[in-house]
Amino acid sequence: MKALLIKDLYVVNKQLRLYLLILVVFITFNRDFGSIFLPVWCSMLPYTSIAYDEQSKWDTLAGMMPYSIRDLVLSKYIFGWICVAAMTVVMVIVQWALALAGFSGGPDFLMILVGLCTSASVMAVSLPGIFRFGVERGRMFMFLFIFLICGAAGTASYFVEEVPAAISAVKFLLPVVPLVLTAVSVPLSMKFYARRRR
């Protein structure tokens, strides 16, 4: 599993540098939007990795290695979670640094929670479609799901701002949604991936 994660990290290494540059721009000019957009953007890195795997016929090579279908599928989820978590940590550090320098406010942890849960939900909903149809055909489903989930996150944040009493309910429900979706998504992705390899 560790080797698979390192492989994916090397594959998207150049994109990660671009993400760090864009992070500073978004956090400086629009903290709340960046808190949601940047983790969601990072949640799409597994799709880039899968696209490179398809181009290089990695599935054929992986079939000759001691990796189970569980390892190959779960590594994409874990890779996405690591990228989102790393981006969130860096984002919080940058927000604190900018706040100390007087350029912007400090981190808004509720918006950061929304960003984390949204990105995890995006992966959970769209990765089965990617494993079932491939990156090219699954891309439409991916963008549709991202639009729907981001819209739901935006609606939730609106209610949080307009109805203060909803804050506690949102804080409770937000982590539950991606956990439930992921519990369904991972075995479904394994099933689809096994079917494609036959």
Secondary structure, DSSP 8 states (H G I E B T S, - for coil): -HHHHHHHHHHTHHHHHHHHHHHHHHHHH-HHHHHHHHHHHHTTHHHHHHHHHHHTTHHHHHTTTT--HHHHHHHHHHHHHHHHHHHHHHHHHHHHHHHHTTSS----HHHHHHHHHHHHHHHHHHHHHHHHHHHHHHHHHHHHHHHHHHHHHHHHHHHHHH-TTHHHHHHHHHHHHHHHHHHHHHHHHHHHHHHHH-
